[in-house]
Amino acid sequence: MTASTSASSPLTYRDAGVDIDAGDALVERIKPAAKRTMRPEVLAGIGGFGALFEISKKYHQPVLVSGTDGVGTKLKLAFQWNRHDTVGQDLVAMSVNDILVQGAEPLFFLDYFACGRLDVNTAATVVEGIARGCEIAGCALIGGETAEMPSMYPDGEYDLAGFAVGAVEKSQIIDGRSIRPGDVVLGLASSGAHSNGYSLIRKIIERAKPDLKMNMGGVPLADAVMAPTRIYVKPLLALIQALHVKGMAHITGGGLTENIPRVLPDHLTAIIDRKNWTLPPLFQWLQREGQVADAEMHRVFNCGIGMVVIVAEADAGVAMQLLAAAGESVYPIGCIEARGEGQAQTVVV
């Protein structure tokens, strides 16, 4: 074929790098996963231009709460280790846990999957994880977007983003205003590093060059690093119904020292006692191999505490019992005090 003939040949979208058939195949693959997450309020399913959701009549003055996030550079390890089955749950967890801290029940979730070339099997594995996260959180995977953009991403790589919408009764919004000196800070165990601090984790792994099968608290290091973010929705919604929760903080980027202050009035501080829980083996290894200072650990990683709940001292015992019965590992990690002049709003001692 001559160059002139080639230049005048008809072109298709597939010639340009976008495979519409692959996109259609993915939609069909993920429909059963999305169907498992449906709630009665969903009026339209996957495939339409927009998703319809009716707010339940159980709310008298519903306030919508929204949150959006991604998975960050944890994805680089997913690509490197060919581990795509957990990052979807990470994506859901980061948003639903965020809106949960204001007392919101997650209602629905939408995802955005972007890649250079669509691999249906990989994308389906990721979306299965998203659906699993939605099932754990009790919210509907109501829609999303798959974008195939040639030359935007290297082969084998993709990016993830998503957002959750929840609702809370206006009179029951949790905003931290009722927190007082003497209140107790409870910490709920994380499942690992969740989806934060992975640029540092990757740097430590690059330096240490570990055996990824080495034992890390009963699981291989690779499993510990890629463990999906814990979703706290159902146990904490039940706790909110049982007693007065004054404040909650999702321990994400910024760690303990920068997330707890987000729910505290300016005149208060949280004193966190590190002796009240054991630093999990993964974080011990990261600190040792990276020679990471304690202060840096506390402001980068969750250090084994993925969610903080603040309750009155009189309610702390019952709260711990209820959370433990719901399957959570919970520790009394600190207390609330009046804040001194120039004192940080969270002090880890």
C-alpha positions, 0 to 999 in steps of 0.5 A: 500500500502506498503512503498516499493510499494509507493516508486516505484510508478510512479511520475508526475510533479504534484506529485512534486508540479507543475501543468502544466495544471494550467499553460496552463489554465492561458495562455488561461485566460490571452490571451484576456487581452494581446490581448487588449494591442497589437500594430501594431509593434507586430509580434508574440503574447503570447505563443511563445518562444520569442516575436517579435517587429518591431521598427516603421519607424517613428523613424529616429535614434531610441534609445532603453530605458529599465527599470525593477522593481518589486512591493516590499513589497506592495505585503505583504498587497496584500496577507494579505488583498486578494487584487490582482487587483492593483499590476499588474498596479503597476508593469507596472507603475514602469518601464514605468514611469522610461523610460518615464523620458528620453523621451521614448515611452514605446513599450512593457512589459514583466512580471515574476510571481513566486509562490509556487503553482499556483492559476489560479484565483489569477494569472489571476487577477494580469495579468489583472492588468498588461494588464490594466497598459499596456493599460494606457501606450500604450505599448504591453504586449508581453510576460512573464513567470509564474514560479511555484516553490514548497517550494520556496514561502508560499501558497498564496504568489507570487513575481512579476517582469517586464521590459519595453522597449521603444524608443526615437529619439536620438536627443530628449533624455531628459537628464537634460543638458539644465536645467538652474537657473530660470527654474520651477519645476512642480509636478504631483500628485500621486495616493498614495504611489505608490509602495515605502516605504511599509516596513515603511507603514506596520510597521505603520499599525502594530503599529496603528492597524487601522480600514481599513474602516476608511475614508482617503480623501473620500476612505477607508484606505485599498483602499488608501494604495492599490491604483495603481501607476499612469501612466504618459506616455500619458500626458507627451509624449504629453507635450514633443511634444508640448514644450521643457521639460528639465528634468523629475524625477519619484519619487520612492524609495528615495522620492523627495530629492533623485530622483530629483538630478538624472536629475540635473547637478552637479552645480544646485539645486532644491528648493522645497516649501512644501507650494505649495501643500497639503500633501494628507490625507494618508501621513498625517496619516502615518506621524502622526501615525508613528511619521515620521520626515519631512526629513524622509517623503521626502526621503521615500515617494513621499508625493503626487508628483509622477512625476516632470517636469522641464521646462523654466519659460516662458513655465511653464504656458502652460505646466500646462494648457496642463497637466491639460487638460490631466487630471493631477493635477499639481503644481509649486512646486519649482525652479532651482538655482545655487548650493552653496558649500556643498548644497544638490541638492534638498532642501525641505523648 
